[in-house]
Amino acid sequence: MTDTASPARRFRELLASDRLIEAPGAYDAITARMVEHAGFPLVYMTGAGTALSRGYPDYGLMTLTEMADNAGVLARSVSIPVLADADTGFGNELNVTRTVEEYESRGVAGLHLEDQVTPKRCGHLDGKEVVDRAEFVARIAAAVSARSSDDFVVIARTDAAATHGVDEAVARANAALDVGADVAFVEALTTTADVAAIPERVHGPCLLNLVPGGKTPLATRDEIAAMGYRIVIHPVMLLGTTTAAGDRALVELAATGRHPEPGIPSIADFFVRFGGRRWDDLRRRFDARDRA
């Protein structure tokens, strides 16, 4: 892969390789940089994390503008591609068209769209509802048609396993691939056997979503790769671990009155990790006082 390639092109090159793509979830620039710093090839913008970071549960309460703007923040903050949650596309085929245009214009490498009704719910909660298959396929066809570059990756997510069974979910995934989706995402499978069967029954690349405490049994990277999946996302890993670490630090501060160990060498070094040297160089270059 080349540094000059677009993020979408680099995502395409990852898909064309024979290695499983592992993408931890991020919800802001800090967590996106953490994913990149750890050496992962792809950042996943979690819709749940995006909602929670704004004080809302993952109940479909976010608007297109809020979601697209956050995706753009992540995309501009890292040099690796960003795959972003786009919920239901925020309406019908017209809304889906605008959704793709907004995400793509912000430098996002790809998105996934689902077949839930609006407002949607987190895929690992009960009480979900889905639109009929024809409406879902129309959403995906509109998304494929709307992208300005064929490199932009469109992923079709179906939540129908929970409402109509795995056979219907497979049929929807295949129908979405037939109209141009690049990857199929069958959400909230509840048995290891079903998880393993999806790449065999779906005639295209598949994505697996792992959520500890959710519906889907957890598996290792090697196990997921052996099943034939091309992408695995971990939407809430950073969200959960950072929240737990923050809770522990706050409990310690409340109990002892002393600032817990920050875990970073210094504030200056911390800013370097987030691009400080670039801005220092610019200041030295253009500051009249430094040129005097």
N, C-alpha and C positions, 0 to 999 in steps of 0.2 A: 504494500500500500504506500501511496505517496502523500506527503504533507500538503501538496497543492490540490489534491482531490477534494471535492465537496464532501461535507459530512454524510450526505446521502450516498454518494459514490463509495465512501469508505465503509458504510454500513452494508452496501451491496457486496463489497469485496469480502467482508466478514461472512456474509451468508453463503458466498460461493466457496469458502474454504471448507475443510472437513472437520474443523474443530467446533465443539459446542461453544456458543456465545453465552457468557454469564454476565448478567447485568444487575447489580444491586440498585435498589430504588433510592432516589434523591428527591428532595422537595424544595431545595433552595440552592444558592450558589455554594455555600459552605459544604453541604453534603455532596453536591456534584463534584467539587474539587477533591473531596475525600475519596470518592470512587476512582477518579482519574489518578490521584496520587498513589493509590494502592495497586495500580497497574491493570485495572479491568479495561476491556476494549470498548465498552458501551455503557452509557448512563441510561437508566430507566427513570423517567419522571413519573412518580407514583401519584395517581389521582387522589388516593386516600390521604397521603401525606400532604399534598397540596391543600386539600380541604381542611385537614386538621391544623395545618400551620396558620390557617386563617380563622380558626375557632369554630369550625363546623365538622360534623360527622360526615362520613362518605355516603351521603343520601341524595346525591345529585343536586346539591344546592349551589354548586359553582357555575358561573356563567362561562360562555365561550371566551370572552375577553380575559377573564381572570385566569383561566386555564392556559390560553395561548400566551399570555404575557409571562406567566411563570415558566412555561416551556422555553420561551425566548431568553429569559434570564439564565436558565441552565445552559442553553446552547451557546450563549456568548461567553460563558464562564469557563468552558473546558475546550480542549482541542480534540477530544474524541466525540464520536456521534452521540446524539441524544434520541432515544425512542420515547415518545410521550403518550400518556393516556389521554384519549379524547372523548371518553364516556360514550354517549349514544350519537355523537355528532350534533347534539343540541337541537334536534328537530327532524324534519324530513330531508329529502334529497337536496333542496335548496340550501338548507342550513349546513348539511354535510359538505356541500361544495365550498361554502364560505369557510368552514372549519379547516379543511385541507389548505385552502389558500392562506389563511391566517397562520397556521402552524408552519407551513413551508416557507413563507416569507420571513419568518423569524429564525431561519437556519436550522430548524429541527430536521432530523434525518428520516424520521418515520413516525407513524402514529398507529394506535389501534382503536377501532370502533366496534361497539357491541350492539346486540339485538334486544337489549332491555327496553321497556317503555320509559318514557321521561315523566317524572324524575326517576333515575336509576337508584339501585342500592349496591353497596359493596357486594362483590360476587360471592363472598363467603358468609353472607347473612341469609337467613330464611326470609320468605315473603317476596321473592323476586317475581317479576312478570316480564314476559318477552312479547315482542311484536310477532306477526306471522312471518313465515319464511320468506315470502315474496317481498315484503317490506324490507326485511334485513338485506336481502340480496340487492335490492334497489339502492339501499344506502351504500353498500360496498361498490357497486357499479358507478355510482355518482362520485365516490371518493377517488376511484381509479381515474375517471375521466377528468377530475378537477386538478390533478397535480400538473405542474408546469414542466417537471422533469420526470422522466421514466425512472430515474434513480430513487426518487422518494418512495419509501417503503410503506405499503398499506397492509395492515394486519387486521384480519377479520376475527373478532372475538364473539363466541356464542355462549350464552348462559342457559341454553335450552336443556342441558343435562339435568338441571335441578327441577325443571318444570315439565318437560316432555320426554325425558329419558335420553340415554347416551346415543341410541340409534338416530334420533332426530338431531341431536347435536352434531353427529358425524355428517349427516345429510346436509345440514346447514353449512358446516365447514367446507365440504366439497363443493357445494353450490357457490359459495363465496369465492373459492379458488377458481372456479369455472368462469367467473366474470372478471377475473384479473387480480384478485387479492394475492399478495406475495407470500403470506404466511397465515396459517390457521391457528387459532387460540381457543381451545375448548376449556372453559373455565369450570372450576369447582368440582372436579372429578373426586369421587369419594372412596374408591378402592384402588389398590395397587394394580390389580388386573386391568381395570379400565384405563388407568394412566399408561400402562404399557401397551395397551391395544391401540391407542389413538394414532401414533405414527404409522402403524400397520394399516389402519382403515382409512386414513385421510391421505389423499393423493397429492401431497405437497408438504413443504416444510412446516413444522409445528413448534409452537411455543408452550412452555409449561410455567405456570405461576405457582410458586411455593410460598405459603403463608403459615408460619407456625401458629397453631391454635385455630387454623381454618379448616376447611372441608377436606383438602387434599392431603394424602399421606406424604410425609417428607421423604426425600431420597438424596443420595449423594450425587455429586457431579458425575462421577464415573457411571453410576447406575442410570442417570438421566441420559447421558450420551449413549450408553449401550441400548437403551430403548429406541433411539433414533430421533430424539428431539434436536432441534437446531438452536433454540434459544431457551434459556431459563432465566426468569426474573425473580428477584427477592425484594418485593415492594416495601416491606415494613422492617427490614433488618436494621437499617440505620435509625429509623424512627424509633423502634423499640429500644435499641441499645443506648441511644443518646438520651432518651427519656429516663431510662433506668439509671444511667450514670448521673444525670442531673438530679434525680431524686435522692440518690445516695449522697451527693455532694451537699445538697441543701440540708439534709438531715444532719450531716456532720457539722455544717456551719451553725445550725440552730442549737445543736447540743454542746458544742465546744466554744463557740464564739471566735474560732480561728478559721481563716481562709484555707480550704483544703488545697492540697498540692495541685497546681493547675495542669500538670502533665505536658507543658510546653517549655522549651528552653528559655524564651523571653518573648515579650510582646513584639519586639522588632523582628525576631526570627519568625514569629507566627505570621506577621504581615508579609514577609518574604515569600512564604508558602503560597500566599494568595495574590502574588503579582507585584509586591512592593518594589522590587528592583526596577521594573519597567517604569513606574511612575517617578522613582528617584532619578533615573536617567533622564527622563523628560524634563524634570524640574531643573537639573543641572544644565541641560542643553539650552533651555529657553529663559532661565531666570537671569534678568539683566544684572542683578547684584553679583551673580557668579561670573559674569563676563567682564565686569568692571575691573 
